[in-house]
Amino acid sequence: MLSQWWAHINKGEKAPEYFPLFIRPSISTWSHESIKGAFLEVARKYNLPKDIPLLVFVDGYDELASSEKAEELPNLVNHLGLGEVVNAKLIVTCRPSTVRASELESRFSFNRKLETRHFLPFKVDQLLTYLKNELFWDDVLHDEYKKTLENAESVRTVLRNPFVLNLMKES
């Protein structure tokens, strides 16, 4: 999506349907208290036109620090200041255990609408292809890791988690 916006800005190509807006990079302290009204701050900071369709990302909701009990946390849409925005969608990432299923709608619904998606762990072939491409492995190294993973179930299980796989890549 960002590359499509880049092509639109620089080459005059058709604009994507939504403009991506990431909340976390603009917040100095990642807490429930500090994100109150954060959408309005970010929109003002970047001087976004009011009529632009937005795709707002809150990545790492489960990592927000809070002095409040989980049951007392407000609806995220209203808390961010998105409640009155008509042309926006909100994508929130968090671990499934962060919010009880019975609280999902009250915590995350936007204009009384909520869709949830769950990402499944990678298959071994997917994670090996990812690592080969990201770390520029040759076929020999790829095959060595494949053999190692075939013989190490606990390592294989842990690396199927996208977060852990990224940590391995970064190390």
C-alpha positions in Angstrom: 0.0 0.0 0.0 2.8 2.4 0.8 4.5 1.7 -2.5 1.2 2.5 -4.3 1.0 5.8 -2.4 4.6 6.5 -3.4 3.8 5.9 -7.0 0.7 8.1 -6.7 2.7 11.0 -5.2 5.8 10.7 -7.5 4.3 9.4 -10.8 0.7 10.5 -10.7 -0.6 6.9 -10.6 -4.0 6.1 -9.2 -4.2 6.5 -5.4 -4.9 3.5 -3.3 -8.4 3.3 -1.7 -7.0 4.0 1.8 -4.1 6.0 3.3 -2.2 4.1 6.0 -1.7 5.8 9.3 0.4 4.2 12.0 -0.3 5.4 15.5 2.6 3.8 17.5 5.6 5.6 15.9 4.1 9.0 16.9 3.6 8.1 20.5 6.6 8.5 22.9 5.2 6.3 25.7 3.1 3.3 24.6 0.3 3.3 27.2 -3.5 3.6 27.3 -3.2 7.0 28.8 -0.8 8.3 26.1 -2.9 7.2 23.1 -6.0 9.1 24.2 -6.7 11.4 21.3 -3.7 10.1 19.4 -5.4 9.9 16.1 -6.3 13.6 16.2 -2.7 14.4 17.1 -1.2 12.4 14.3 -3.8 13.7 11.8 -2.9 17.3 12.8 0.8 16.6 12.8 0.7 15.4 9.2 -2.0 17.9 8.1 -4.2 15.1 6.7 -7.1 16.2 4.6 -10.4 15.5 6.4 -11.9 13.6 3.4 -9.0 11.2 2.8 -10.0 7.5 3.5 -7.8 6.2 6.3 -6.5 2.8 7.3 -5.4 3.4 10.9 -3.0 0.8 12.5 -2.6 0.2 16.2 0.1 -2.4 16.3 0.9 -4.0 19.7 -2.3 -3.2 21.6 -1.4 -5.9 24.1 1.9 -4.1 24.8 0.1 -0.9 26.0 0.9 -0.1 29.7 -2.1 0.7 31.8 -3.0 1.8 35.3 -6.6 0.7 34.7 -8.1 -2.7 35.1 -8.7 -4.5 31.8 -12.5 -4.4 32.3 -12.4 -0.6 32.6 -10.5 0.2 29.4 -12.5 2.3 27.0 -13.5 1.6 23.4 -10.3 2.1 21.5 -11.9 3.9 18.5 -13.4 6.6 20.8 -10.2 6.7 23.0 -8.1 7.4 19.9 -10.4 10.2 18.7 -11.6 8.2 15.7 -15.3 8.1 16.8 -16.5 10.8 14.4 -14.4 9.9 11.4 -16.5 8.4 8.7 -13.8 7.4 6.1 -11.7 5.2 8.3 -11.0 1.6 9.2 -9.0 0.5 12.2 -6.6 -2.5 12.3 -5.5 -3.6 15.8 -2.9 -6.3 16.4 -2.7 -8.1 19.7 -2.3 -11.5 21.1 -5.6 -13.4 21.3 -5.4 -13.8 25.1 -5.2 -10.0 25.7 -9.0 -9.4 25.4 -11.7 -11.8 26.4 -14.0 -12.7 23.5 -17.0 -11.3 25.4 -15.2 -7.9 25.5 -14.0 -7.7 21.9 -17.0 -5.7 20.6 -17.1 -3.2 23.4 -13.3 -2.6 23.2 -12.8 -2.5 19.4 -16.0 -2.0 17.5 -16.1 0.9 15.0 -19.5 2.3 14.1 -20.9 -0.9 15.7 -18.9 -3.1 13.3 -16.2 -5.5 14.2 -14.3 -8.1 12.2 -11.7 -10.3 13.8 -9.0 -12.3 12.1 -6.5 -14.8 13.5 -3.1 -15.4 12.0 -2.0 -19.0 12.0 1.6 -20.1 12.6 3.9 -20.5 9.6 4.5 -23.9 8.1 8.1 -25.0 8.2 8.5 -24.5 4.4 7.1 -21.0 4.7 9.5 -20.0 7.5 12.5 -21.5 5.7 11.6 -19.6 2.5 11.2 -16.4 4.5 14.6 -16.8 6.2 16.3 -17.7 2.9 15.0 -14.6 1.2 15.5 -12.2 4.2 19.0 -13.5 5.1 20.1 -14.3 1.5 20.9 -17.9 2.3 22.3 -20.1 -0.4 20.7 -23.6 -1.0 23.3 -25.3 1.1 22.6 -23.2 4.2 18.8 -23.5 3.5 19.1 -27.3 3.4 21.2 -27.4 6.7 18.5 -25.4 8.5 15.8 -27.6 7.1 17.6 -30.7 8.3 18.1 -29.1 11.7 14.4 -28.2 12.0 13.3 -31.7 11.0 15.2 -33.1 14.0 14.3 -30.4 16.5 10.6 -30.3 17.2 10.8 -27.8 20.0 12.8 -25.3 17.9 10.5 -25.9 14.9 7.4 -25.2 17.1 8.9 -21.9 18.5 10.0 -20.6 15.1 6.6 -21.1 13.6 5.5 -18.0 15.7 5.9 -14.9 13.4 7.2 -12.8 16.3 9.8 -15.3 17.3 10.8 -15.9 13.7 11.4 -12.1 13.3 13.5 -12.1 16.4 15.7 -14.8 15.0 16.0 -13.0 11.7 17.1 -9.8 13.5 19.7 -11.6 15.7 
